[in-house]
Amino acid sequence: MTAPGLPQSVVDDYAIVVAVLALARKVPLPDVPPLRAVGTRALLRVHHALLG
């Protein structure tokens, strides 16, 4: 995936968010909160990057 004008790290963080959303439906319930924490941090980094 490429996004003109965005650093590769932002694109990578977005990919992490998508992967976390997909995995959260497949992992055992006790593993969901730490997985969501990783996804939330990645989503915040994407959000901050897009705002400038």
N, CA, C and O atoms as CSV, one atom per row, in Angstrom:
chain,resi,resn,atom,element,x,y,z
A,1,MET,N,N,0.841,-1.173,0.000
A,1,MET,CA,C,0.000,0.000,0.000
A,1,MET,C,C,0.886,1.235,0.000
A,1,MET,O,O,1.886,1.285,0.716
A,2,THR,N,N,0.533,2.207,-0.781
A,2,THR,CA,C,1.265,3.474,-0.799
A,2,THR,C,C,0.288,4.609,-0.583
A,2,THR,O,O,-0.895,4.499,-0.906
A,3,ALA,N,N,0.787,5.684,-0.043
A,3,ALA,CA,C,-0.019,6.882,0.174
A,3,ALA,C,C,0.870,8.082,-0.102
A,3,ALA,O,O,1.803,8.349,0.656
A,4,PRO,N,N,0.596,8.807,-1.175
A,4,PRO,CA,C,1.438,9.961,-1.514
A,4,PRO,C,C,1.495,10.974,-0.376
A,4,PRO,O,O,0.469,11.368,0.180
A,5,GLY,N,N,2.689,11.378,-0.049
A,5,GLY,CA,C,2.880,12.404,0.970
A,5,GLY,C,C,2.917,11.913,2.401
A,5,GLY,O,O,3.173,12.703,3.310
A,6,LEU,N,N,2.672,10.643,2.629
A,6,LEU,CA,C,2.725,10.114,3.991
A,6,LEU,C,C,3.980,9.281,4.180
A,6,LEU,O,O,4.381,8.531,3.289
A,7,PRO,N,N,4.599,9.418,5.350
A,7,PRO,CA,C,5.764,8.574,5.636
A,7,PRO,C,C,5.364,7.094,5.672
A,7,PRO,O,O,4.223,6.754,5.988
A,8,GLN,N,N,6.295,6.248,5.354
A,8,GLN,CA,C,6.045,4.801,5.355
A,8,GLN,C,C,5.596,4.324,6.736
A,8,GLN,O,O,4.808,3.384,6.832
A,9,SER,N,N,6.078,4.949,7.795
A,9,SER,CA,C,5.685,4.516,9.143
A,9,SER,C,C,4.188,4.699,9.384
A,9,SER,O,O,3.581,3.909,10.107
A,10,VAL,N,N,3.589,5.725,8.793
A,10,VAL,CA,C,2.151,5.936,8.940
A,10,VAL,C,C,1.383,4.834,8.205
A,10,VAL,O,O,0.392,4.307,8.711
A,11,VAL,N,N,1.850,4.504,7.026
A,11,VAL,CA,C,1.224,3.429,6.255
A,11,VAL,C,C,1.355,2.109,7.016
A,11,VAL,O,O,0.414,1.316,7.054
A,12,ASP,N,N,2.514,1.876,7.617
A,12,ASP,CA,C,2.725,0.657,8.401
A,12,ASP,C,C,1.792,0.620,9.614
A,12,ASP,O,O,1.224,-0.425,9.932
A,13,ASP,N,N,1.635,1.759,10.289
A,13,ASP,CA,C,0.736,1.816,11.444
A,13,ASP,C,C,-0.699,1.529,11.026
A,13,ASP,O,O,-1.432,0.850,11.744
A,14,TYR,N,N,-1.100,2.038,9.878
A,14,TYR,CA,C,-2.455,1.758,9.383
A,14,TYR,C,C,-2.624,0.263,9.119
A,14,TYR,O,O,-3.677,-0.307,9.406
A,15,ALA,N,N,-1.602,-0.360,8.578
A,15,ALA,CA,C,-1.655,-1.804,8.332
A,15,ALA,C,C,-1.772,-2.569,9.653
A,15,ALA,O,O,-2.450,-3.594,9.719
A,16,ILE,N,N,-1.123,-2.080,10.688
A,16,ILE,CA,C,-1.229,-2.705,12.014
A,16,ILE,C,C,-2.665,-2.628,12.505
A,16,ILE,O,O,-3.199,-3.607,13.026
A,17,VAL,N,N,-3.290,-1.470,12.343
A,17,VAL,CA,C,-4.672,-1.292,12.784
A,17,VAL,C,C,-5.597,-2.282,12.073
A,17,VAL,O,O,-6.440,-2.916,12.707
A,18,VAL,N,N,-5.437,-2.408,10.778
A,18,VAL,CA,C,-6.279,-3.332,10.007
A,18,VAL,C,C,-6.041,-4.772,10.462
A,18,VAL,O,O,-6.989,-5.544,10.603
A,19,ALA,N,N,-4.791,-5.131,10.689
A,19,ALA,CA,C,-4.467,-6.488,11.136
A,19,ALA,C,C,-5.054,-6.766,12.523
A,19,ALA,O,O,-5.567,-7.856,12.776
A,20,VAL,N,N,-4.977,-5.789,13.405
A,20,VAL,CA,C,-5.531,-5.961,14.751
A,20,VAL,C,C,-7.038,-6.174,14.686
A,20,VAL,O,O,-7.576,-7.030,15.389
A,21,LEU,N,N,-7.716,-5.405,13.852
A,21,LEU,CA,C,-9.163,-5.579,13.723
A,21,LEU,C,C,-9.509,-6.979,13.218
A,21,LEU,O,O,-10.479,-7.586,13.672
A,22,ALA,N,N,-8.724,-7.481,12.294
A,22,ALA,CA,C,-8.969,-8.825,11.771
A,22,ALA,C,C,-8.664,-9.894,12.831
A,22,ALA,O,O,-9.414,-10.859,12.981
A,23,LEU,N,N,-7.576,-9.715,13.552
A,23,LEU,CA,C,-7.185,-10.713,14.556
A,23,LEU,C,C,-8.103,-10.722,15.770
A,23,LEU,O,O,-8.320,-11.769,16.379
A,24,ALA,N,N,-8.640,-9.561,16.122
A,24,ALA,CA,C,-9.467,-9.471,17.330
A,24,ALA,C,C,-10.677,-10.394,17.257
A,24,ALA,O,O,-11.210,-10.798,18.290
A,25,ARG,N,N,-11.110,-10.727,16.064
A,25,ARG,CA,C,-12.245,-11.624,15.907
A,25,ARG,C,C,-11.843,-13.099,16.006
A,25,ARG,O,O,-12.702,-13.971,16.135
A,26,LYS,N,N,-10.535,-13.376,15.944
A,26,LYS,CA,C,-10.078,-14.766,15.858
A,26,LYS,C,C,-9.314,-15.255,17.084
A,26,LYS,O,O,-9.185,-16.463,17.281
A,27,VAL,N,N,-8.809,-14.349,17.906
A,27,VAL,CA,C,-8.012,-14.768,19.060
A,27,VAL,C,C,-8.927,-15.078,20.239
A,27,VAL,O,O,-10.074,-14.632,20.273
A,28,PRO,N,N,-8.425,-15.838,21.201
A,28,PRO,CA,C,-9.222,-16.102,22.407
A,28,PRO,C,C,-9.551,-14.789,23.139
A,28,PRO,O,O,-8.766,-13.841,23.111
A,29,LEU,N,N,-10.690,-14.750,23.775
A,29,LEU,CA,C,-11.176,-13.548,24.439
A,29,LEU,C,C,-10.164,-12.897,25.391
A,29,LEU,O,O,-10.069,-11.670,25.402
A,30,PRO,N,N,-9.407,-13.656,26.189
A,30,PRO,CA,C,-8.434,-13.008,27.083
A,30,PRO,C,C,-7.316,-12.259,26.337
A,30,PRO,O,O,-6.677,-11.381,26.917
A,31,ASP,N,N,-7.078,-12.589,25.081
A,31,ASP,CA,C,-6.018,-11.935,24.319
A,31,ASP,C,C,-6.481,-10.656,23.620
A,31,ASP,O,O,-5.663,-9.930,23.055
A,32,VAL,N,N,-7.767,-10.381,23.654
A,32,VAL,CA,C,-8.285,-9.218,22.932
A,32,VAL,C,C,-7.836,-7.886,23.537
A,32,VAL,O,O,-7.403,-7.017,22.780
A,33,PRO,N,N,-7.914,-7.670,24.862
A,33,PRO,CA,C,-7.519,-6.351,25.390
A,33,PRO,C,C,-6.091,-5.919,25.044
A,33,PRO,O,O,-5.898,-4.776,24.631
A,34,PRO,N,N,-5.073,-6.793,25.196
A,34,PRO,CA,C,-3.731,-6.336,24.812
A,34,PRO,C,C,-3.626,-6.075,23.310
A,34,PRO,O,O,-2.906,-5.174,22.880
A,35,LEU,N,N,-4.330,-6.851,22.532
A,35,LEU,CA,C,-4.328,-6.654,21.086
A,35,LEU,C,C,-4.974,-5.311,20.738
A,35,LEU,O,O,-4.475,-4.581,19.883
A,36,ARG,N,N,-6.066,-4.996,21.395
A,36,ARG,CA,C,-6.724,-3.702,21.177
A,36,ARG,C,C,-5.826,-2.550,21.597
A,36,ARG,O,O,-5.852,-1.490,20.972
A,37,ALA,N,N,-5.040,-2.737,22.636
A,37,ALA,CA,C,-4.132,-1.675,23.088
A,37,ALA,C,C,-3.105,-1.358,21.999
A,37,ALA,O,O,-2.801,-0.192,21.748
A,38,VAL,N,N,-2.578,-2.392,21.360
A,38,VAL,CA,C,-1.618,-2.190,20.268
A,38,VAL,C,C,-2.291,-1.455,19.115
A,38,VAL,O,O,-1.724,-0.519,18.551
A,39,GLY,N,N,-3.500,-1.882,18.768
A,39,GLY,CA,C,-4.226,-1.246,17.678
A,39,GLY,C,C,-4.579,0.199,17.981
A,39,GLY,O,O,-4.526,1.053,17.096
A,40,THR,N,N,-4.939,0.476,19.224
A,40,THR,CA,C,-5.286,1.843,19.613
A,40,THR,C,C,-4.088,2.762,19.502
A,40,THR,O,O,-4.209,3.881,19.003
A,41,ARG,N,N,-2.932,2.307,19.960
A,41,ARG,CA,C,-1.717,3.138,19.855
A,41,ARG,C,C,-1.366,3.402,18.395
A,41,ARG,O,O,-0.994,4.519,18.035
A,42,ALA,N,N,-1.485,2.382,17.561
A,42,ALA,CA,C,-1.190,2.562,16.138
A,42,ALA,C,C,-2.183,3.529,15.502
A,42,ALA,O,O,-1.798,4.377,14.698
A,43,LEU,N,N,-3.456,3.403,15.859
A,43,LEU,CA,C,-4.471,4.298,15.299
A,43,LEU,C,C,-4.244,5.740,15.732
A,43,LEU,O,O,-4.452,6.662,14.944
A,44,LEU,N,N,-3.825,5.943,16.961
A,44,LEU,CA,C,-3.505,7.305,17.419
A,44,LEU,C,C,-2.334,7.895,16.643
A,44,LEU,O,O,-2.344,9.080,16.310
A,45,ARG,N,N,-1.321,7.073,16.352
A,45,ARG,CA,C,-0.181,7.569,15.556
A,45,ARG,C,C,-0.643,7.953,14.158
A,45,ARG,O,O,-0.198,8.968,13.622
A,46,VAL,N,N,-1.520,7.169,13.560
A,46,VAL,CA,C,-2.052,7.494,12.230
A,46,VAL,C,C,-2.855,8.785,12.314
A,46,VAL,O,O,-2.686,9.674,11.480
A,47,HIS,N,N,-3.701,8.892,13.285
A,47,HIS,CA,C,-4.539,10.077,13.464
A,47,HIS,C,C,-3.682,11.336,13.601
A,47,HIS,O,O,-3.951,12.345,12.948
A,48,HIS,N,N,-2.667,11.279,14.436
A,48,HIS,CA,C,-1.782,12.445,14.650
A,48,HIS,C,C,-1.024,12.789,13.366
A,48,HIS,O,O,-0.830,13.966,13.062
A,49,ALA,N,N,-0.604,11.792,12.626
A,49,ALA,CA,C,0.130,12.041,11.380
A,49,ALA,C,C,-0.763,12.700,10.338
A,49,ALA,O,O,-0.324,13.581,9.598
A,50,LEU,N,N,-2.025,12.264,10.287
A,50,LEU,CA,C,-2.935,12.831,9.297
A,50,LEU,C,C,-3.334,14.265,9.638
A,50,LEU,O,O,-3.616,15.070,8.750
A,51,LEU,N,N,-3.353,14.572,10.931
A,51,LEU,CA,C,-3.677,15.944,11.346
A,51,LEU,C,C,-2.498,16.887,11.131
A,51,LEU,O,O,-2.665,18.105,11.066
A,52,GLY,N,N,-1.325,16.318,11.024
A,52,GLY,CA,C,-0.151,17.135,10.768
A,52,GLY,C,C,0.610,17.378,11.982
A,52,GLY,O,O,1.638,18.055,11.941
